[in-house]
């Protein structure tokens, strides 16, 4: 798996994690630090997206 593929896969898993947390919250599950968890996952995805963009712009 290339670095690009690995970053995309991690971002996909992060998005799935966000969805699971939101689904659980919608069902009334109490999740400590809910907003903090989502913010951390989103921040991770933003960071990975920047790295991916840098990798894509590198000379091949």
C-alpha positions in Angstrom: 0.0 0.0 0.0 1.4 3.4 -1.0 1.6 6.3 1.3 -1.2 8.0 -0.6 -3.4 4.9 -0.3 -2.6 4.6 3.4 -3.6 8.3 4.1 -6.8 7.9 2.1 -7.7 4.7 4.0 -7.0 6.4 7.3 -9.2 9.3 6.3 -12.0 6.9 5.3 -11.7 5.1 8.7 -11.8 8.4 10.5 -15.0 9.4 8.6 -16.5 6.0 9.6 -15.6 6.6 13.2 -17.3 10.0 13.1 -20.4 8.4 11.7 -20.4 5.7 14.4 -20.1 8.3 17.2 -22.8 10.4 15.6 -25.1 7.4 15.2 -24.6 6.4 18.8 -25.3 9.9 20.1 -28.5 10.0 18.0 -29.6 6.8 19.7 -29.1 8.5 23.1 -25.8 6.9 24.0 -24.0 9.2 26.4 -20.4 9.7 25.0 -18.0 11.6 27.3 -16.2 14.3 25.5 -18.3 13.8 22.3 -17.4 17.1 20.7 -13.7 16.7 21.6 -13.6 13.3 20.0 -15.2 14.5 16.8 -12.9 17.6 16.7 -9.8 15.4 17.1 -10.9 13.0 14.3 -11.7 15.9 12.0 -8.4 17.6 12.8 -6.6 14.3 11.9 -8.4 14.2 8.6 -7.4 17.8 7.8 -3.8 17.0 8.6 -3.9 13.8 6.5 -5.5 15.7 3.6 -2.6 18.3 3.7 0.0 15.5 3.7 -1.8 13.8 0.8 -1.8 17.0 -1.2 1.9 17.4 -0.6 2.6 13.8 -1.6 0.5 14.3 -4.8 2.4 17.4 -5.7 5.8 15.7 -5.4 7.7 14.9 -8.6 7.2 11.3 -9.7 
